[in-house]
Amino acid sequence: MARIFSGIKPSGSVHLGNLLGALRNWVSMQDENESVYCVVDLHALTLPQDPEELRASTLSLAQMLIAVGIDPDRSTLFIQSHVSEHTECAWLMECTASFGELRRMTQFKDKSDKADFVSGGLFTYPALQASDIILYDTDQVPVGEDQRQHVELTRDLTERFNNRYGETFVVPEAVIPPAGARVMDLQDPSSKMSKSEDSPQGSISLLDDERTIEKKIKRAVTDSEGEVIFDSTNKPGVSNLLSILGAATGQNPKDAGKGLSNYGELKGATAESVIEMLRPIQSRYYELVNDPSETNRLLMLGADKAREVASTTLDRAKNNLGLLPR
């Protein structure tokens, strides 16, 4: 079994695009891999945070991951800041990376150009991201194209460290997971559904109630033609609804619209399917919300499992590097 690692940052609410595009793959990967999943709360600190909001969003995200099907008995699920080896290993990676490599990271350039305040952490966080991965002797990192550059940097850093100090870290491989549904904004089907507050009616939160889901899908952009067919180029709005309907019902998007004669029927069927899909997730989520001690128990168990692996890897790196043992 390969060991995989993925992390998710506690910013904004988890939406339908996250579930259908990534999280359902995370759940299925548990059956075929040794899976390590992490809420990367330290990455959120690259921007100023409200302490109470960060604490609440971190706990809520962990509860949502369990609710969608991440099983703490089959996977290692933990909070990044609960395992101090991440920050200690990050320093080793910062000292292995060059200034030029960090400066060339696309996300740093994009975010720093738009921000009034640019923290040093925003510049160096790819080193922390590398430590997240390598601490678990990770074989594979499932990523989208936008994150491939970070995995490539991690590979470069691990190979450089290994060449300098002997075989220490497993060199991870970026893998594109099985294609999940590509869920677009309901109001702007040319853009992916996101956590952005700029389009609240275009995104469906996993915690939206039935009435809100129905209203958002009823108001989804389609076109003036009236024909229910999948054609992402010429009918992006209709095709987005068919993608959502197909993912929710286990059908190919091209087949999901069979028997539907107009957009009203399509929107009704899509809303009903999404509501049914989210009902057990919401039920499990609120069970965990009402019993936070159970979530904390599961996260502590996950942190213990993670630390057992991470501490061994870090000790190996420190020894090979020549640091004096305690």
C-alpha positions in Angstrom: 0.0 0.0 0.0 1.2 3.5 -0.9 1.2 6.2 1.8 -0.5 9.3 0.7 -0.7 12.7 2.3 -3.1 15.6 1.8 -3.9 18.8 3.7 -6.7 21.3 3.7 -6.6 24.8 5.1 -9.3 26.0 7.5 -10.5 29.0 5.5 -14.2 29.5 4.5 -16.9 26.9 4.6 -16.5 23.6 2.7 -18.6 23.7 -0.4 -20.1 21.3 -2.9 -17.1 21.7 -5.3 -14.7 20.6 -2.5 -16.8 17.5 -1.8 -17.3 16.3 -5.4 -13.9 17.4 -6.7 -11.6 16.2 -3.9 -13.0 15.0 -0.6 -14.9 12.0 -2.0 -11.6 10.9 -3.5 -10.0 11.2 -0.1 -12.7 8.9 1.3 -12.2 6.3 -1.5 -8.4 6.4 -1.1 -8.7 5.1 2.4 -9.5 1.6 1.1 -6.4 1.3 -1.1 -3.7 3.4 0.6 -2.3 4.3 4.0 -3.8 7.7 4.2 -2.7 10.7 6.2 -5.0 13.8 6.2 -4.2 17.0 7.9 -6.0 20.3 8.7 -3.1 22.7 8.0 -4.0 25.5 10.5 -0.4 26.8 10.5 -0.7 27.6 6.8 -3.6 29.9 7.6 -1.3 32.1 9.7 0.4 33.5 6.6 -2.4 36.0 6.8 -3.6 37.8 10.0 -6.3 35.7 11.7 -9.0 36.3 14.3 -8.0 33.8 17.0 -11.6 32.7 17.8 -12.5 32.4 14.2 -9.5 30.3 13.4 -10.1 28.0 16.4 -13.7 27.5 15.4 -13.0 27.0 11.7 -10.3 24.5 12.4 -12.6 22.4 14.6 -15.5 22.7 12.2 -13.3 21.6 9.3 -12.1 18.5 11.2 -15.7 17.6 12.0 -16.7 18.1 8.4 -13.9 15.8 7.2 -15.2 13.1 9.5 -18.8 13.7 8.5 -18.0 13.3 4.8 -16.4 9.9 5.5 -12.8 10.3 6.6 -12.5 7.4 9.1 -10.0 8.1 11.9 -9.7 4.3 12.4 -8.7 3.8 8.7 -6.8 7.0 8.2 -4.6 9.3 10.2 -6.5 12.6 10.7 -5.0 15.4 12.8 -4.4 19.1 13.2 -1.1 20.3 11.9 -0.2 22.5 14.9 -0.8 19.5 17.2 2.4 17.8 15.8 5.3 20.1 16.6 7.6 18.1 14.3 6.1 20.0 11.3 7.6 23.4 12.3 10.9 21.9 13.4 11.3 20.0 10.0 10.2 23.2 8.2 13.4 24.9 9.4 15.5 22.1 8.0 13.7 22.6 4.7 14.1 26.4 4.8 17.8 25.8 5.2 17.8 23.4 2.2 15.8 25.6 -0.1 17.3 28.6 -1.9 16.0 32.1 -1.8 15.4 32.0 -5.6 13.4 28.8 -5.4 11.0 30.3 -2.8 10.8 33.5 -4.7 9.7 31.8 -7.9 6.7 30.0 -6.3 3.7 31.1 -8.3 1.3 31.3 -5.3 3.7 33.6 -3.5 3.9 35.9 -6.4 0.2 36.0 -7.0 -0.8 36.5 -3.3 2.0 39.0 -2.5 1.0 41.2 -5.4 -2.6 41.5 -4.1 -1.8 41.8 -0.3 -1.2 45.0 1.6 0.8 43.0 4.2 3.1 40.3 3.1 4.4 38.1 5.9 7.7 36.2 6.0 5.6 33.1 6.5 3.9 33.6 3.1 7.4 33.5 1.5 8.7 30.4 3.4 5.5 28.4 3.8 6.4 26.1 0.8 9.2 24.8 3.2 6.5 24.0 5.8 4.4 22.4 3.1 7.4 20.2 2.2 7.8 19.2 5.8 4.2 18.3 6.0 4.7 15.8 3.2 8.1 14.3 3.9 7.6 13.7 7.7 5.3 10.7 6.8 7.6 9.0 4.3 4.9 9.9 1.8 4.9 8.1 -1.5 2.1 10.0 -3.3 0.6 13.5 -2.9 -2.8 13.8 -4.7 -3.0 17.3 -6.1 -4.5 19.5 -8.7 -2.4 21.2 -11.3 -2.3 24.4 -9.2 -0.3 22.5 -6.5 2.0 20.5 -8.6 4.7 23.2 -8.4 4.8 22.7 -4.6 5.3 19.0 -4.8 8.0 19.5 -7.4 9.8 21.8 -5.0 9.4 19.2 -2.2 11.0 16.6 -4.5 13.9 18.9 -5.3 14.5 19.6 -1.6 14.3 16.0 -0.5 16.7 14.9 -3.2 19.1 17.7 -2.3 19.0 16.8 1.4 19.5 13.1 0.6 22.5 13.9 -1.7 24.1 16.0 1.0 23.4 13.9 4.1 22.6 10.4 2.9 19.3 8.7 2.3 16.9 10.4 4.7 13.5 11.2 3.1 11.3 9.4 0.7 11.0 11.4 -2.5 7.2 11.9 -3.0 5.4 11.8 -6.3 2.6 14.1 -7.3 -0.4 12.2 -8.6 -3.6 13.5 -10.2 -6.4 11.6 -8.4 -9.3 10.1 -10.4 -11.3 12.9 -11.9 -14.0 14.2 -9.6 -16.9 16.3 -10.8 -15.7 19.7 -11.9 -18.2 21.9 -10.1 -18.5 25.5 -11.4 -20.0 28.6 -9.9 -23.8 28.5 -10.3 -23.9 32.2 -11.3 -20.7 32.2 -13.4 -20.2 28.7 -14.9 -16.9 29.9 -16.4 -15.3 29.9 -12.9 -14.9 27.1 -10.4 -17.1 27.0 -7.4 -15.1 28.5 -4.6 -15.2 29.8 -1.0 -15.2 33.4 -2.2 -17.7 35.8 -0.7 -17.9 37.6 -4.0 -20.5 35.0 -5.3 -22.5 33.7 -2.3 -25.4 32.6 -4.6 -22.9 30.7 -6.8 -21.7 28.3 -4.1 -23.4 25.6 -2.1 -22.1 25.1 1.3 -22.3 21.6 2.7 -24.2 23.1 5.6 -26.8 25.0 3.5 -30.4 24.0 4.4 -32.8 22.5 2.0 -34.6 25.8 1.1 -31.3 27.6 0.5 -30.0 24.8 -1.8 -33.3 24.8 -3.7 -33.2 28.5 -4.1 -29.6 28.6 -5.3 -30.0 25.9 -7.8 -33.3 27.3 -9.0 -31.5 30.6 -9.8 -28.5 28.9 -11.4 -27.5 30.4 -14.8 -28.5 28.3 -17.8 -29.3 29.6 -21.3 -32.3 30.5 -23.5 -32.3 27.3 -25.6 -34.2 25.0 -23.2 -32.5 21.7 -24.3 -31.2 19.5 -21.6 -27.9 18.2 -23.0 -24.3 18.1 -21.8 -22.1 20.4 -23.8 -19.6 22.2 -21.6 -18.4 24.5 -24.4 -21.7 25.8 -25.7 -24.0 25.2 -22.7 -21.7 25.7 -19.6 -24.5 26.4 -17.1 -26.6 23.4 -18.1 -23.6 21.2 -18.2 -22.6 22.3 -14.7 -26.0 21.3 -13.4 -25.7 17.9 -15.2 -22.2 17.4 -13.7 -23.6 18.0 -10.2 -26.6 15.8 -10.8 -24.5 13.0 -12.2 -22.0 13.2 -9.3 -24.8 13.1 -6.8 -26.6 10.2 -8.4 -23.6 8.2 -9.6 -24.2 8.8 -13.3 -22.2 10.0 -16.2 -23.1 13.7 -16.7 -24.1 13.0 -20.3 -26.7 10.4 -19.1 -27.9 12.3 -16.1 -30.4 14.4 -18.0 -32.2 11.6 -19.8 -35.9 11.9 -19.3 -35.7 15.6 -18.3 -37.5 17.8 -20.8 -36.8 21.3 -19.6 -34.5 23.3 -17.2 -37.1 23.5 -14.5 -37.1 19.7 -14.2 -33.3 19.6 -14.4 -33.0 22.1 -11.5 -35.6 20.3 -9.5 -33.9 16.9 -9.9 -30.4 18.5 -9.2 -31.6 20.2 -6.0 -33.4 17.0 -4.7 -30.3 14.9 -5.4 -27.9 17.3 -3.7 -30.2 17.6 -0.6 -30.3 13.8 -0.4 -26.6 13.5 -0.7 -25.9 16.1 1.9 -28.5 14.9 4.5 -26.3 12.1 6.1 -23.3 14.4 6.0 -25.1 17.2 7.8 -26.6 14.7 10.3 -23.1 13.3 11.2 -21.6 16.8 11.3 -24.2 18.1 13.8 -23.7 15.0 16.0 -20.0 15.9 16.2 -20.8 19.6 16.9 -23.1 18.6 19.8 -20.3 16.4 21.2 -17.0 18.3 20.8 -15.3 16.0 23.2 -15.6 13.1 20.8 -14.0 15.2 18.0 -11.2 16.2 20.3 -10.6 12.6 21.3 -10.4 11.5 17.7 -8.0 14.4 16.8 -5.7 13.5 19.8 -5.6 9.9 18.7 -4.8 11.1 15.2 -2.0 13.4 16.5 -0.5 10.5 18.4 -0.5 8.3 15.3 1.0 11.1 13.3 3.7 12.0 15.8 4.8 8.4 16.0 5.8 8.5 12.3 6.9 12.1 12.2 9.2 12.0 15.2 11.0 8.9 13.7 11.5 10.7 10.4 12.7 13.9 12.1 15.1 12.1 14.4 16.6 10.4 11.3 17.0 13.8 9.5 18.6 15.4 12.6 21.0 12.5 13.1 22.1 12.6 9.4 22.4 16.3 9.5 24.8 16.1 12.4 22.7 17.7 15.2 23.7 16.5 18.7 21.0 14.2 20.2 19.4 15.1 23.5 
